[in-house]
Amino acid sequence: MKFPEEYIKHGDFVLHSGERSDIFYDVNAMLTEPLYLSYILNCIPWSNNYVGIAAFGEAIVVGLKVENPSVRISIVKDKELKGKKPEPPWILIDDVVTTGRSLLEAISLAGSTPEEIIVAVDRRPENRNPIVKSVFEI
């Protein structure tokens, strides 16, 4: 599915990565729409362990926990892993990947490599790592 146009902003933006862009994918605003939230949740493969990077990944793993209370979740926020380290296999969830630094930080904090990484949008140029799967096309 293409990223919804109504949540794409055009202008001059400084991204979380520190890079500048003329396009901003407002994933957090998109989460307020039940259709897209449901679509995202349905795109996440089953696992017993999820780690979400705040704030989008945090919202998604909490949603997965509500759907299935038996799953274990952890959250990466403020350079800390909140909750227990995930037991392999586990899935890492984030909103937008531009440089991959937040993914590497989360993997380091978790202490092991995820089976998959799910992001809403992958902004990286070519040579993408196949372990990272994007929910939306841009």
LINWOGI-V229779 format. One record per residue. N is the residue number from 0. RES is the residue in one small letter. SS is DSSP state (@ for helix, = for strand, . for the rest). PSI is psi in degrees with one decimal (* if undefined). OMEGA is omega as a letter, one per 40 degrees, with the letter a starting at -180 (NA if undefined). Layout:
n:res:ss:psi:omega
N:RES:SS:PSI:OMEGA
N:RES:SS:PSI:OMEGA
//
This chain:
n:res:ss:psi:omega
0:m:.:138.7:i
1:k:=:147.3:i
2:f:.:132.4:a
3:p:.:126.6:a
4:e:@:-37.0:a
5:e:@:-11.3:i
6:y:@:14.4:i
7:i:=:122.5:i
8:k:=:144.2:i
9:h:=:137.1:a
10:g:=:-148.9:i
11:d:=:111.3:a
12:f:=:143.3:i
13:v:=:116.4:a
14:l:.:165.3:i
15:h:.:-31.6:i
16:s:.:-13.4:a
17:g:.:-12.9:i
18:e:.:155.3:i
19:r:=:147.8:i
20:s:=:152.7:i
21:d:=:1.6:i
22:i:=:135.2:i
23:f:=:124.4:i
24:y:=:107.0:a
25:d:.:75.8:a
26:v:@:-38.6:a
27:n:@:-39.7:i
28:a:@:-38.0:i
29:m:@:-33.2:a
30:l:.:-18.7:i
31:t:.:-10.9:i
32:e:.:114.2:a
33:p:@:-34.7:a
34:l:@:-46.8:a
35:y:@:-36.9:i
36:l:@:-46.6:i
37:s:@:-41.6:i
38:y:@:-46.5:a
39:i:@:-49.0:a
40:l:@:-37.4:i
41:n:@:-17.6:i
42:c:@:-10.4:a
43:i:.:122.2:i
44:p:.:158.4:a
45:w:.:139.1:i
46:s:.:159.7:i
47:n:.:-14.6:a
48:n:=:127.4:i
49:y:=:145.6:i
50:v:=:126.6:i
51:g:=:136.3:i
52:i:=:126.6:a
53:a:.:142.7:e
54:a:.:-30.5:a
55:f:@:-52.5:a
56:g:@:-35.6:i
57:e:@:-48.0:a
58:a:@:-40.6:a
59:i:@:-45.1:a
60:v:@:-32.5:i
61:v:@:-41.1:i
62:g:@:-39.7:i
63:l:@:-37.3:i
64:k:@:-39.0:i
65:v:@:-41.7:i
66:e:@:-34.4:a
67:n:.:93.2:a
68:p:.:-15.0:a
69:s:.:-15.3:a
70:v:.:150.6:i
71:r:=:133.4:i
72:i:=:152.1:i
73:s:=:157.9:a
74:i:=:137.0:i
75:v:=:118.3:a
76:k:=:137.5:i
77:d:.:42.0:i
78:k:.:26.0:i
79:e:=:150.0:i
80:l:=:116.0:i
81:k:=:122.0:a
82:g:.:-174.5:a
83:k:.:155.5:i
84:k:.:138.5:a
85:p:.:146.7:i
86:e:.:131.7:i
87:p:.:146.4:e
88:p:.:148.0:i
89:w:.:163.9:a
90:i:=:134.1:i
91:l:=:136.1:a
92:i:=:131.6:i
93:d:=:169.9:a
94:d:=:-69.9:a
95:v:=:130.7:i
96:v:=:125.6:i
97:t:.:-51.6:i
98:t:.:-24.8:a
99:g:.:-2.9:a
100:r:@:-42.4:a
101:s:@:-33.2:i
102:l:@:-45.9:i
103:l:@:-39.2:i
104:e:@:-44.5:i
105:a:@:-41.0:i
106:i:@:-41.8:i
107:s:@:-44.2:i
108:l:@:-35.6:a
109:a:@:-25.2:i
110:g:.:5.7:i
111:s:.:168.7:a
112:t:.:133.6:i
113:p:.:155.8:i
114:e:.:-38.6:i
115:e:=:157.3:i
116:i:=:124.1:a
117:i:=:127.3:i
118:v:=:154.8:i
119:a:=:-42.2:a
120:v:=:133.0:i
121:d:=:104.8:a
122:r:.:-5.9:a
123:r:.:149.9:i
124:p:.:-164.3:a
125:e:.:177.9:a
126:n:.:40.1:i
127:r:.:147.3:i
128:n:.:126.5:a
129:p:.:-13.7:i
130:i:.:-21.1:i
131:v:=:122.4:i
132:k:=:131.8:a
133:s:=:135.1:i
134:v:.:-40.4:a
135:f:.:147.0:i
136:e:=:147.3:i
137:i:.:*:NA
//
